[in-house]
Amino acid sequence: MLEHVDHPGLLLNEAAQVVDYVFIEVPLEHNRRLPRDFVLDAVGHINFFTAQTIRLLVLSCGHQVLAQRENHPARRQYQYRLGRKGRLVHVLKEVTLRTMPQVAQALWTYHSSLLVRSRRLGAAPPMAAPSDRSASPAAAPTSR
């Protein structure tokens, strides 16, 4: 769902206020097929993630990633959609994902699933932006 909303970090934080753990699954569509200029697609995706950017979003909100896994649909789904060719496509994508994950994710769309522990359970707070550090007590001059 995070790929459909204007502010995915706000939605994630709202969910984390009412539950201790959040399960996230997003398509990894920031690959070679993504057009250079934004075009609203048929399913309404307005955010495009990589495995790293979805992880960074979670961490920047102050939550903890307990587990993350990249995957794709089952072989039967490929076979249903593509017939005999579906089995070959599934094997090719699976082998490439397991042996060369960065190459695979640059070429094709996969999904990333994350189990997230909300910061209300003690995950580290997000780090301050560099511009905010000058206002921190540690950076402020001391007066005597």
N, CA, C and O atoms as a DFTB+ gen file, in Angstrom:
576 C
 N C O
     1  1       0.815      -1.188       0.000
     2  2       0.000       0.000       0.000
     3  2       0.864       1.259       0.000
     4  3       0.420       2.311      -0.459
     5  1       2.081       1.165       0.505
     6  2       2.943       2.346       0.586
     7  2       3.258       2.928      -0.783
     8  3       3.590       4.108      -0.894
     9  1       3.158       2.113      -1.824
    10  2       3.420       2.609      -3.171
    11  2       2.268       3.460      -3.711
    12  3       2.394       4.071      -4.772
    13  1       1.143       3.502      -2.983
    14  2      -0.044       4.234      -3.431
    15  2      -0.268       5.569      -2.715
    16  3      -1.117       6.347      -3.150
    17  1       0.450       5.858      -1.651
    18  2       0.128       7.032      -0.826
    19  2       1.159       8.144      -0.986
    20  3       2.329       7.894      -1.277
    21  1       0.693       9.383      -0.788
    22  2       1.569      10.548      -0.936
    23  2       2.717      10.564       0.068
    24  3       3.838      10.942      -0.274
    25  1       2.443      10.159       1.294
    26  2       3.445      10.231       2.357
    27  2       3.572       8.869       3.043
    28  3       2.966       8.648       4.092
    29  1       4.353       7.955       2.463
    30  2       4.431       6.600       3.027
    31  2       5.000       6.563       4.434
    32  3       4.621       5.692       5.218
    33  1       5.895       7.476       4.781
    34  2       6.445       7.507       6.133
    35  2       5.382       7.849       7.164
    36  3       5.374       7.285       8.258
    37  1       4.490       8.763       6.826
    38  2       3.406       9.108       7.749
    39  2       2.463       7.926       7.971
    40  3       2.035       7.668       9.096
    41  1       2.144       7.212       6.892
    42  2       1.280       6.043       7.023
    43  2       1.947       4.974       7.891
    44  3       1.298       4.369       8.745
    45  1       3.218       4.750       7.674
    46  2       3.959       3.776       8.472
    47  2       3.949       4.168       9.945
    48  3       3.741       3.317      10.810
    49  1       4.170       5.435      10.236
    50  2       4.153       5.900      11.629
    51  2       2.764       5.786      12.254
    52  3       2.643       5.459      13.434
    53  1       1.726       6.048      11.483
    54  2       0.355       5.896      11.997
    55  2       0.092       4.440      12.379
    56  3      -0.465       4.164      13.441
    57  1       0.490       3.521      11.517
    58  2       0.295       2.096      11.816
    59  2       1.077       1.702      13.061
    60  3       0.586       0.941      13.895
    61  1       2.288       2.218      13.183
    62  2       3.152       1.853      14.311
    63  2       2.650       2.420      15.639
    64  3       3.087       1.977      16.701
    65  1       1.745       3.389      15.593
    66  2       1.183       3.915      16.840
    67  2       0.163       2.969      17.458
    68  3      -0.095       3.032      18.660
    69  1      -0.416       2.098      16.647
    70  2      -1.470       1.223      17.168
    71  2      -1.066      -0.249      17.244
    72  3      -1.770      -1.052      17.857
    73  1       0.062      -0.610      16.627
    74  2       0.533      -1.996      16.691
    75  2       2.020      -2.007      17.012
    76  3       2.721      -1.024      16.772
    77  1       2.489      -3.099      17.544
    78  2       3.903      -3.222      17.898
    79  2       4.766      -3.660      16.725
    80  3       5.947      -3.321      16.651
    81  1       4.169      -4.418      15.808
    82  2       4.894      -4.924      14.642
    83  2       4.092      -4.611      13.391
    84  3       2.862      -4.658      13.403
    85  1       4.790      -4.293      12.317
    86  2       4.142      -3.995      11.042
    87  2       4.787      -4.891       9.983
    88  3       6.009      -5.020       9.924
    89  1       3.952      -5.503       9.156
    90  2       4.447      -6.276       8.023
    91  2       4.231      -5.439       6.773
    92  3       3.119      -4.982       6.510
    93  1       5.280      -5.241       6.011
    94  2       5.223      -4.423       4.801
    95  2       5.601      -5.289       3.612
    96  3       6.561      -6.057       3.672
    97  1       4.851      -5.163       2.544
    98  2       5.251      -5.775       1.279
    99  2       5.003      -4.758       0.178
   100  3       3.887      -4.266       0.007
   101  1       6.057      -4.450      -0.564
   102  2       5.957      -3.480      -1.655
   103  2       6.614      -4.059      -2.907
   104  3       7.556      -4.846      -2.818
   105  1       6.104      -3.657      -4.081
   106  2       6.790      -4.050      -5.305
   107  2       8.065      -3.234      -5.460
   108  3       8.096      -2.046      -5.139
   109  1       9.104      -3.875      -5.950
   110  2      10.377      -3.193      -6.207
   111  2      10.388      -2.813      -7.681
   112  3      10.878      -3.558      -8.530
   113  1       9.840      -1.644      -7.963
   114  2       9.636      -1.223      -9.347
   115  2      10.630      -0.166      -9.822
   116  3      10.563       0.282     -10.967
   117  1      11.538       0.225      -8.959
   118  2      12.546       1.197      -9.385
   119  2      13.656       0.422     -10.080
   120  3      14.710       0.153      -9.504
   121  1      13.388       0.071     -11.338
   122  2      14.325      -0.725     -12.123
   123  2      14.376      -0.162     -13.538
   124  3      13.873       0.936     -13.776
   125  1      14.970      -0.886     -14.479
   126  2      15.161      -0.375     -15.836
   127  2      13.846      -0.105     -16.555
   128  3      13.829       0.644     -17.531
   129  1      12.759      -0.689     -16.104
   130  2      11.457      -0.491     -16.749
   131  2      10.756       0.790     -16.303
   132  3       9.761       1.193     -16.905
   133  1      11.264       1.427     -15.260
   134  2      10.646       2.655     -14.758
   135  2      10.920       3.798     -15.733
   136  3      12.079       4.057     -16.057
   137  1       9.879       4.487     -16.209
   138  2      10.122       5.591     -17.143
   139  2      10.889       6.731     -16.468
   140  3      10.804       6.924     -15.256
   141  1      11.629       7.471     -17.269
   142  2      12.413       8.588     -16.744
   143  2      11.512       9.658     -16.136
   144  3      11.826      10.214     -15.084
   145  1      10.403       9.941     -16.793
   146  2       9.444      10.929     -16.293
   147  2       8.230      10.205     -15.731
   148  3       7.811       9.171     -16.252
   149  1       7.672      10.761     -14.663
   150  2       6.538      10.133     -13.990
   151  2       5.327      10.058     -14.905
   152  3       4.950      11.034     -15.554
   153  1       4.734       8.885     -14.939
   154  2       3.478       8.659     -15.634
   155  2       2.634       7.814     -14.690
   156  3       3.062       6.735     -14.280
   157  1       1.439       8.290     -14.338
   158  2       0.571       7.515     -13.450
   159  2       0.216       6.207     -14.143
   160  3      -0.304       6.208     -15.259
   161  1       0.497       5.104     -13.482
   162  2       0.228       3.814     -14.104
   163  2      -1.198       3.348     -13.788
   164  3      -1.917       3.979     -13.013
   165  1      -1.580       2.248     -14.396
   166  2      -2.953       1.750     -14.290
   167  2      -3.340       1.348     -12.871
   168  3      -4.522       1.370     -12.528
   169  1      -2.357       0.978     -12.036
   170  2      -2.686       0.548     -10.677
   171  2      -2.501       1.660      -9.653
   172  3      -2.742       1.440      -8.465
   173  1      -2.084       2.835     -10.076
   174  2      -2.017       3.981      -9.183
   175  2      -0.779       4.086      -8.325
   176  3      -0.815       4.736      -7.280
   177  1       0.312       3.471      -8.727
   178  2       1.547       3.582      -7.945
   179  2       2.172       4.960      -8.157
   180  3       2.374       5.406      -9.286
   181  1       2.470       5.617      -7.038
   182  2       3.121       6.926      -7.109
   183  2       4.482       6.921      -6.428
   184  3       5.235       7.888      -6.537
   185  1       4.801       5.838      -5.725
   186  2       6.116       5.660      -5.105
   187  2       6.738       4.398      -5.678
   188  3       6.062       3.388      -5.868
   189  1       8.035       4.469      -5.951
   190  2       8.738       3.343      -6.553
   191  2       9.955       3.042      -5.699
   192  3      10.797       3.909      -5.464
   193  1      10.036       1.792      -5.235
   194  2      11.051       1.421      -4.264
   195  2      12.079       0.453      -4.831
   196  3      11.832      -0.254      -5.808
   197  1      13.231       0.447      -4.188
   198  2      14.207      -0.634      -4.300
   199  2      14.235      -1.286      -2.930
   200  3      13.628      -0.777      -1.987
   201  1      14.938      -2.415      -2.809
   202  2      15.047      -3.062      -1.498
   203  2      15.704      -2.116      -0.501
   204  3      15.338      -2.100       0.674
   205  1      16.663      -1.336      -0.958
   206  2      17.350      -0.406      -0.068
   207  2      16.469       0.781       0.311
   208  3      16.454       1.177       1.476
   209  1      15.734       1.358      -0.639
   210  2      14.954       2.558      -0.307
   211  2      13.791       2.257       0.633
   212  3      13.455       3.094       1.470
   213  1      13.170       1.086       0.517
   214  2      12.093       0.765       1.461
   215  2      12.674       0.535       2.854
   216  3      12.061       0.911       3.853
   217  1      13.842      -0.076       2.922
   218  2      14.511      -0.274       4.210
   219  2      14.882       1.071       4.834
   220  3      14.670       1.289       6.027
   221  1      15.435       1.964       4.021
   222  2      15.818       3.289       4.527
   223  2      14.603       4.088       4.993
   224  3      14.692       4.833       5.969
   225  1      13.480       3.943       4.311
   226  2      12.258       4.622       4.745
   227  2      11.870       4.160       6.144
   228  3      11.582       4.980       7.016
   229  1      11.863       2.853       6.356
   230  2      11.507       2.301       7.671
   231  2      12.468       2.817       8.743
   232  3      12.036       3.276       9.800
   233  1      13.763       2.742       8.469
   234  2      14.759       3.179       9.446
   235  2      14.691       4.672       9.700
   236  3      14.880       5.112      10.834
   237  1      14.423       5.467       8.662
   238  2      14.354       6.921       8.848
   239  2      13.154       7.330       9.695
   240  3      13.139       8.420      10.266
   241  1      12.160       6.468       9.777
   242  2      11.000       6.725      10.640
   243  2      11.262       6.274      12.077
   244  3      10.408       6.445      12.947
   245  1      12.437       5.700      12.325
   246  2      12.804       5.305      13.681
   247  2      12.403       3.902      14.066
   248  3      12.475       3.536      15.239
   249  1      11.977       3.102      13.087
   250  2      11.564       1.742      13.370
   251  2      12.725       0.782      13.087
   252  3      13.726       1.171      12.486
   253  1      12.587      -0.446      13.515
   254  2      13.636      -1.444      13.370
   255  2      13.188      -2.525      12.389
   256  3      12.089      -3.066      12.509
   257  1      14.043      -2.831      11.427
   258  2      13.764      -3.915      10.487
   259  2      14.259      -5.213      11.119
   260  3      15.458      -5.391      11.336
   261  1      13.332      -6.110      11.410
   262  2      13.690      -7.403      12.005
   263  2      14.047      -8.424      10.933
   264  3      14.903      -9.283      11.145
   265  1      13.393      -8.327       9.789
   266  2      13.671      -9.250       8.685
   267  2      13.250      -8.588       7.386
   268  3      12.299      -7.807       7.347
   269  1      13.978      -8.914       6.318
   270  2      13.640      -8.415       4.990
   271  2      13.972      -9.504       3.986
   272  3      15.019     -10.146       4.066
   273  1      13.067      -9.701       3.042
   274  2      13.275     -10.730       2.021
   275  2      12.698     -10.255       0.702
   276  3      11.619      -9.664       0.655
   277  1      13.431     -10.520      -0.365
   278  2      12.948     -10.204      -1.695
   279  2      12.432     -11.499      -2.326
   280  3      13.046     -12.557      -2.190
   281  1      11.308     -11.398      -3.010
   282  2      10.705     -12.578      -3.609
   283  2       9.898     -12.188      -4.838
   284  3       9.851     -11.016      -5.212
   285  1       9.272     -13.161      -5.456
   286  2       8.392     -12.919      -6.594
   287  2       7.301     -13.975      -6.593
   288  3       7.369     -14.930      -5.819
   289  1       6.290     -13.820      -7.450
   290  2       5.162     -14.752      -7.407
   291  2       5.570     -16.210      -7.644
   292  3       6.641     -16.500      -8.177
   293  1       4.704     -17.087      -7.242
   294  2       4.939     -18.527      -7.392
   295  2       4.933     -18.932      -8.865
   296  3       4.358     -18.248      -9.711
   297  1       5.575     -20.044      -9.146
   298  2       5.681     -20.570     -10.515
   299  2       4.313     -20.717     -11.171
   300  3       4.162     -20.433     -12.359
   301  1       3.331     -21.154     -10.420
   302  2       1.984     -21.345     -10.994
   303  2       1.396     -20.047     -11.536
   304  3       0.679     -20.063     -12.536
   305  1       1.691     -18.930     -10.888
   306  2       1.182     -17.650     -11.383
   307  2       1.813     -17.295     -12.723
   308  3       1.137     -16.782     -13.615
   309  1       3.100     -17.565     -12.865
   310  2       3.768     -17.319     -14.145
   311  2       3.198     -18.239     -15.226
   312  3       2.959     -17.807     -16.353
   313  1       2.983     -19.499     -14.877
   314  2       2.445     -20.451     -15.840
   315  2       1.029     -20.073     -16.270
   316  3       0.672     -20.213     -17.440
   317  1       0.235     -19.598     -15.330
   318  2      -1.131     -19.178     -15.654
   319  2      -1.107     -18.017     -16.639
   320  3      -1.867     -17.989     -17.607
   321  1      -0.222     -17.059     -16.378
   322  2      -0.156     -15.855     -17.211
   323  2       0.541     -16.089     -18.552
   324  3       0.132     -15.534     -19.571
   325  1       1.594     -16.913     -18.549
   326  2       2.440     -17.029     -19.737
   327  2       2.460     -18.421     -20.372
   328  3       3.150     -18.639     -21.368
   329  1       1.714     -19.349     -19.805
   330  2       1.716     -20.696     -20.345
   331  2       3.031     -21.400     -20.069
   332  3       3.623     -21.224     -19.004
   333  1       3.494     -22.207     -21.039
   334  2       4.751     -22.945     -20.847
   335  2       5.937     -22.021     -20.609
   336  3       6.849     -22.353     -19.852
   337  1       5.922     -20.887     -21.243
   338  2       7.010     -19.923     -21.080
   339  2       7.115     -19.449     -19.620
   340  3       8.191     -19.055     -19.169
   341  1       6.007     -19.490     -18.895
   342  2       5.979     -19.047     -17.509
   343  2       6.934     -19.804     -16.610
   344  3       7.551     -19.218     -15.721
   345  1       7.060     -21.092     -16.834
   346  2       7.967     -21.909     -16.020
   347  2       9.407     -21.450     -16.221
   348  3      10.156     -21.330     -15.251
   349  1       9.801     -21.193     -17.456
   350  2      11.148     -20.731     -17.767
   351  2      11.405     -19.343     -17.169
   352  3      12.467     -19.096     -16.599
   353  1      10.437     -18.452     -17.301
   354  2      10.582     -17.100     -16.746
   355  2      10.756     -17.172     -15.232
   356  3      11.607     -16.482     -14.671
   357  1       9.958     -17.999     -14.573
   358  2      10.062     -18.137     -13.121
   359  2      11.443     -18.635     -12.709
   360  3      12.052     -18.078     -11.796
   361  1      11.940     -19.671     -13.365
   362  2      13.256     -20.230     -13.023
   363  2      14.341     -19.189     -13.269
   364  3      15.232     -19.018     -12.438
   365  1      14.276     -18.495     -14.396
   366  2      15.272     -17.470     -14.708
   367  2      15.291     -16.369     -13.649
   368  3      16.358     -15.974     -13.179
   369  1      14.114     -15.875     -13.277
   370  2      14.048     -14.822     -12.264
   371  2      14.502     -15.317     -10.891
   372  3      15.162     -14.585     -10.152
   373  1      14.152     -16.554     -10.551
   374  2      14.532     -17.114      -9.253
   375  2      16.046     -17.302      -9.159
   376  3      16.663     -16.904      -8.171
   377  1      16.639     -17.904     -10.178
   378  2      18.084     -18.143     -10.175
   379  2      18.844     -16.814     -10.161
   380  3      19.828     -16.669      -9.436
   381  1      18.396     -15.861     -10.949
   382  2      19.070     -14.557     -10.988
   383  2      18.950     -13.845      -9.645
   384  3      19.917     -13.246      -9.174
   385  1      17.787     -13.904      -9.032
   386  2      17.605     -13.262      -7.724
   387  2      18.514     -13.889      -6.677
   388  3      19.081     -13.173      -5.851
   389  1      18.665     -15.203      -6.692
   390  2      19.481     -15.883      -5.679
   391  2      20.983     -15.727      -5.921
   392  3      21.763     -15.690      -4.970
   393  1      21.391     -15.635      -7.187
   394  2      22.828     -15.583      -7.481
   395  2      23.359     -14.169      -7.703
   396  3      24.513     -13.881      -7.385
   397  1      22.521     -13.289      -8.246
   398  2      22.929     -11.906      -8.525
   399  2      21.774     -10.962      -8.181
   400  3      21.153     -10.396      -9.080
   401  1      21.480     -10.787      -6.892
   402  2      20.285     -10.029      -6.515
   403  2      20.250      -8.595      -7.043
   404  3      19.185      -8.116      -7.434
   405  1      21.366      -7.914      -7.063
   406  2      21.359      -6.529      -7.552
   407  2      21.052      -6.468      -9.041
   408  3      20.309      -5.596      -9.490
   409  1      21.618      -7.383      -9.801
   410  2      21.336      -7.445     -11.236
   411  2      19.865      -7.782     -11.462
   412  3      19.185      -7.139     -12.261
   413  1      19.386      -8.790     -10.753
   414  2      17.990      -9.213     -10.907
   415  2      17.031      -8.062     -10.624
   416  3      16.093      -7.832     -11.387
   417  1      17.262      -7.336      -9.528
   418  2      16.358      -6.258      -9.145
   419  2      16.471      -5.048     -10.061
   420  3      15.545      -4.241     -10.133
   421  1      17.593      -4.912     -10.762
   422  2      17.728      -3.838     -11.751
   423  2      16.982      -4.188     -13.041
   424  3      16.580      -3.298     -13.790
   425  1      16.802      -5.471     -13.294
   426  2      16.162      -5.913     -14.539
   427  2      14.658      -6.097     -14.410
   428  3      13.907      -5.675     -15.290
   429  1      14.209      -6.722     -13.325
   430  2      12.819      -7.132     -13.208
   431  2      12.195      -6.649     -11.901
   432  3      12.889      -6.242     -10.969
   433  1      10.893      -6.703     -11.863
   434  2      10.158      -6.337     -10.655
   435  2      10.030      -7.549      -9.738
   436  3       9.610      -8.628     -10.157
   437  1      10.399      -7.344      -8.489
   438  2      10.233      -8.336      -7.432
   439  2       9.404      -7.674      -6.336
   440  3       8.879      -6.580      -6.543
   441  1       9.277      -8.305      -5.192
   442  2       8.628      -7.716      -4.027
   443  2       9.586      -7.808      -2.846
   444  3      10.375      -8.746      -2.734
   445  1       9.500      -6.822      -1.977
   446  2      10.261      -6.870      -0.742
   447  2       9.276      -6.955       0.410
   448  3       8.321      -6.183       0.486
   449  1       9.519      -7.896       1.298
   450  2       8.689      -8.084       2.489
   451  2       9.540      -7.777       3.703
   452  3      10.656      -8.279       3.832
   453  1       9.010      -6.951       4.593
   454  2       9.751      -6.556       5.788
   455  2       8.896      -6.766       7.027
   456  3       7.705      -6.453       7.032
   457  1       9.507      -7.296       8.068
   458  2       8.894      -7.351       9.384
   459  2       9.535      -6.236      10.189
   460  3      10.752      -6.200      10.367
   461  1       8.701      -5.325      10.674
   462  2       9.185      -4.100      11.317
   463  2       8.709      -4.041      12.753
   464  3       7.541      -4.294      13.048
   465  1       9.620      -3.705      13.634
   466  2       9.294      -3.478      15.042
   467  2       9.136      -1.976      15.224
   468  3      10.028      -1.203      14.872
   469  1       7.996      -1.565      15.778
   470  2       7.746      -0.126      15.918
   471  2       8.651       0.479      16.972
   472  3       9.087      -0.198      17.904
   473  1       8.925       1.754      16.811
   474  2       9.816       2.430      17.762
   475  2       9.203       2.513      19.148
   476  3       9.918       2.757      20.120
   477  1       7.898       2.317      19.262
   478  2       7.292       2.338      20.597
   479  2       7.720       1.149      21.431
   480  3       7.499       1.129      22.642
   481  1       8.339       0.141      20.790
   482  2       8.886      -0.999      21.525
   483  2      10.371      -0.836      21.792
   484  3      11.035      -1.777      22.226
   485  1      10.883       0.331      21.539
   486  2      12.272       0.572      21.879
   487  2      13.242       0.600      20.732
   488  3      14.452       0.563      20.954
   489  1      12.750       0.665      19.499
   490  2      13.669       0.818      18.378
   491  2      14.338       2.179      18.484
   492  3      13.775       3.106      19.066
   493  1      15.501       2.301      17.941
   494  2      16.259       3.551      18.022
   495  2      15.507       4.672      17.328
   496  3      14.911       4.442      16.276
   497  1      15.514       5.884      17.884
   498  2      14.870       7.016      17.223
   499  2      15.646       7.376      15.969
   500  3      16.832       7.062      15.869
   501  1      14.991       8.038      14.998
   502  2      15.708       8.411      13.789
   503  2      16.815       9.393      14.111
   504  3      16.706      10.185      15.046
   505  1      17.883       9.335      13.329
   506  2      19.001      10.258      13.531
   507  2      18.577      11.653      13.084
   508  3      17.781      11.803      12.157
   509  1      19.102      12.643      13.734
   510  2      18.800      14.016      13.373
   511  2      19.446      14.344      12.035
   512  3      20.521      13.841      11.710
   513  1      18.781      15.187      11.270
   514  2      19.354      15.643      10.006
   515  2      20.566      16.506      10.314
   516  3      20.629      17.102      11.388
   517  1      21.528      16.590       9.408
   518  2      22.736      17.384       9.683
   519  2      22.433      18.816      10.096
   520  3      23.137      19.376      10.936
   521  1      21.388      19.422       9.517
   522  2      21.067      20.801       9.880
   523  2      20.525      20.905      11.298
   524  3      20.613      21.966      11.916
   525  1      19.963      19.814      11.824
   526  2      19.408      19.827      13.178
   527  2      20.484      19.630      14.247
   528  3      20.258      19.950      15.414
   529  1      21.625      19.119      13.869
   530  2      22.650      18.792      14.855
   531  2      23.218      20.032      15.533
   532  3      23.624      19.977      16.694
   533  1      23.247      21.133      14.824
   534  2      23.796      22.341      15.438
   535  2      22.922      22.832      16.578
   536  3      23.381      23.550      17.466
   537  1      21.633      22.429      16.542
   538  2      20.722      22.856      17.601
   539  2      20.710      21.885      18.771
   540  3      20.034      22.131      19.770
   541  1      21.446      20.788      18.661
   542  2      21.420      19.811      19.747
   543  2      22.218      20.333      20.938
   544  3      23.134      21.135      20.760
   545  1      21.884      19.889      22.147
   546  2      22.600      20.359      23.337
   547  2      24.101      20.082      23.276
   548  3      24.898      20.859      23.802
   549  1      24.485      18.981      22.639
   550  2      25.914      18.655      22.580
   551  2      26.685      19.647      21.726
   552  3      27.868      19.887      21.965
   553  1      26.017      20.228      20.726
   554  2      26.696      21.148      19.830
   555  2      26.582      22.605      20.318
   556  3      27.307      23.479      19.842
   557  1      25.694      22.853      21.244
   558  2      25.495      24.221      21.715
   559  2      26.674      24.643      22.604
   560  3      27.179      23.852      23.401
   561  1      27.100      25.901      22.453
   562  2      28.206      26.354      23.320
   563  2      27.759      26.405      24.778
   564  3      26.605      26.715      25.076
   565  1      28.658      26.106      25.651
   566  2      28.332      26.153      27.085
   567  2      28.698      27.524      27.625
   568  3      29.685      28.130      27.209
   569  1      27.904      27.990      28.537
   570  2      28.215      29.281      29.169
   571  2      28.627      29.029      30.602
   572  3      28.125      28.114      31.255
   573  1      29.532      29.837      31.079
   574  2      30.020      29.668      32.459
   575  2      29.667      30.848      33.269
   576  3      29.988      30.900      34.457
